[in-house]
Amino acid sequence: MCSYSIIDFFSRFVSLFHSFAEITVQKISGYAKGYNYNPESQFEYGHATTHSWNAVHVDGEWRFVDCTWGAGNCDEFKKFHFDYHDHFFFMNPDLFIFTHFPYESDIQMAIAWQLLDEPWSLDKFNSYIKPSMKAIKWGIDFVSHLSNVVFTNAVSVFELKSNGTDLCVLNGELLAEKGDTNKTYSYAYKSGPCDYKIVVRPPSIGKYTLRILANTTDDDDAFLLVSYVIKCLSTDGLVRAFPYHWGLWGPIGCLKDYGLTLKDTCPLIVTDTGEIQIKLFTNKEIEASSRLSHAENLVRDSDDYVMTEINGGHLLTRARLPKEGYYKLQIMAKLNDDNYKTIITYLLGSKQMLPVVNKLPKCYKAAREFKCCLLEPLTYELPRNTKIRVRLKCSQNLSLVLKKQTLKVERSDDVWDFVSATPNAGEKFCISGKLINSNNVGSTYKGLYEFSII
C-alpha cells in the first residue's frame, strides 16, 4: 500500500477543493483491498485504517471518489506510478464496497458510510472477491464463487456472466505455491449467450492462485478479472495437463457465417475407446480441414489421426487418440477463396492408452468438394498384395480410378463399392475420382483418398 500520508493528502485536497466549489463532501477512512491485497490477511476492527477517500453529494445523491486510486497505483516496492483513469470517480456504492470498507473507530459510521440499503459486515468484506476495474467496466457478474478463498476436491467450475460485453479471450491461470507452473490445468468456454465457465483441475493437493484473465478483442493480451486462492484438498488420481490454448474453447462467435450449427457448446469430449466422431450440420458450401495435437506432445504425426469430410449436409470429423491424456482438435474452414480460419476448438480426452491405434487415411480436398464419405477401409496402412474392399458414400455421379485404371464399381443407395488388390510394400494406394454430368462428361480426375502399403 502507498504511504498513508500521500493517500490522506489526496482525500483532504478533494475535500478542500469541493468546499471551494460549495459541494458537500465527506472525508472517509477505512480498509481497502489495494495493489498488494492478500485474501488470507483479514482486516479487523481496531486495526489501523489503511486508506482514505471521499463521499461527494451531487444532484441529490452521494457518490464516492478515490483520487489516489484514480491517479495511479503502487508497485510491489511501494513506488507510486501515475496512471489516470476515472473508474473511481462518482462510483456507485454497490460497486465501491467490493474494495472499500469505511471504518474509523465507529461501527455505526462504517454502516452509514457504505451508503447501502443492506450494509456489509467486515467478515463479508474480508471474504468477498475483489473484481478488477476491467471486470466492473465490462459488467462481469461472478455467479458461482463469491468468496476469494475456494476449497476444492479434484475439480471446480467457475461461472460468470457478461452484461453487454462479449469476451473473445478467457483463461484461467493456475499458479502453484510450489512446484510446476508451466502446464495448463484449466480451460474456459462460452456456455450460453452471455455465460462462461472456467473448469479448474489442480494437479495435486496444495495451495494455488487462480487468475481469471479476459479480453473483449482477440489479442495476445488479457486483463485480470478476479483472483482466487485455491486450496485443493484431494485429486482424482493422476491429473493430466490440458493442451495450451489462448482464448475460449468451443465455437467462434461467427460460426453461423459458415453455415454450421452446434447443439452443445461444451468443448470437452472424453472417450474410453480412443475413437471420437463429431458430426455438424452445415448448409453452406465450405472447405474444411482439421488438426490434432497432444497436450504433452506424446504423439508423433498427430495430424495423421484425424480426418474431416463433408457429406449429406454434415461436416464429419473423425479422430483417434493413441495415447492417454488430452488433445486439442482444431476444425478449420474457409468460404470461397478466403483463408482457413479455426472455427471450433475441441478438448478431447482419452482415459487409457490403447495397444494398437491405426492412423486414418489421408483425405484430400476433392473428397470434400465431391461430398464423399469413406466407409471402409478406415486405416491408413494396408497389407501388401491383398484384396481390399473399398466403400464410400457420395450422392453425386462419380467415375473412380485406381492408378489410372478404371474400376468395376457397384452403386447402391449412394454407396460406391469395389474390390482391388493392393500393390507392393512401400507403394501408395490412391483413389481418384471425377464428377460426371448428365451427358456423361466429367472434369479431370482428382485425388480423393490415399493409403500406405506395408
HELIX and SHEET records of a PDB file:
HELIX    1   1 TYR A    4  PHE A   20  1                                  17    
HELIX    2   2 CYS A   67  ALA A   71  1                                   5    
HELIX    3   3 PRO A   93  PHE A   96  1                                   4    
HELIX    4   4 ILE A  107  ALA A  112  1                                   6    
HELIX    5   5 LEU A  122  SER A  127  1                                   6    
HELIX    6   6 MET A  133  LYS A  137  1                                   5    
HELIX    7   7 LEU A  255  TYR A  258  5                                   4    
HELIX    8   8 SER A  302  TYR A  305  5                                   4    
HELIX    9   9 LYS A  365  GLU A  369  1                                   5    
SHEET    1   A 5 PHE A  89  MET A  91  0                                        
SHEET    2   A 5 GLU A  61  VAL A  65 -1                                        
SHEET    3   A 5 HIS A  51  VAL A  58 -1                                        
SHEET    4   A 5 VAL A  25  ALA A  32 -1                                        
SHEET    5   A 5 HIS A 100  PRO A 102 -1                                        
SHEET    1   B 2 GLY A  72  CYS A  74  0                                        
SHEET    2   B 2 PHE A  80  PHE A  82 -1                                        
SHEET    1   C 4 ILE A 140  PHE A 142  0                                        
SHEET    2   C 4 SER A 156  SER A 162 -1                                        
SHEET    3   C 4 ASP A 195  VAL A 200 -1                                        
SHEET    4   C 4 SER A 186  LYS A 190 -1                                        
SHEET    1   D 4 VAL A 149  ASN A 153  0                                        
SHEET    2   D 4 PHE A 223  SER A 234  1                                        
SHEET    3   D 4 GLY A 206  ASN A 215 -1                                        
SHEET    4   D 4 VAL A 169  ALA A 176 -1                                        
SHEET    1   E 3 GLY A 250  PRO A 251  0                                        
SHEET    2   E 3 LYS A 341  SER A 350 -1                                        
SHEET    3   E 3 LEU A 268  THR A 271  1                                        
SHEET    1   F 4 GLY A 250  PRO A 251  0                                        
SHEET    2   F 4 LYS A 341  SER A 350 -1                                        
SHEET    3   F 4 GLY A 325  LEU A 335 -1                                        
SHEET    4   F 4 ILE A 286  HIS A 294 -1                                        
SHEET    1   G 4 LEU A 260  THR A 261  0                                        
SHEET    2   G 4 GLU A 275  THR A 282 -1                                        
SHEET    3   G 4 HIS A 314  ARG A 320 -1                                        
SHEET    4   G 4 VAL A 306  ASN A 311 -1                                        
SHEET    1   H 3 LYS A 362  CYS A 363  0                                        
SHEET    2   H 3 LYS A 446  ILE A 453 -1                                        
SHEET    3   H 3 GLU A 381  LEU A 382  1                                        
SHEET    1   I 5 LYS A 362  CYS A 363  0                                        
SHEET    2   I 5 LYS A 446  ILE A 453 -1                                        
SHEET    3   I 5 LYS A 428  LEU A 435 -1                                        
SHEET    4   I 5 LEU A 398  LEU A 402 -1                                        
SHEET    5   I 5 GLN A 405  THR A 406 -1                                        
SHEET    1   J 4 CYS A 373  GLU A 376  0                                        
SHEET    2   J 4 LYS A 387  LYS A 393 -1                                        
SHEET    3   J 4 VAL A 415  ALA A 421 -1                                        
SHEET    4   J 4 GLU A 410  SER A 412 -1                                        
END                                                                             
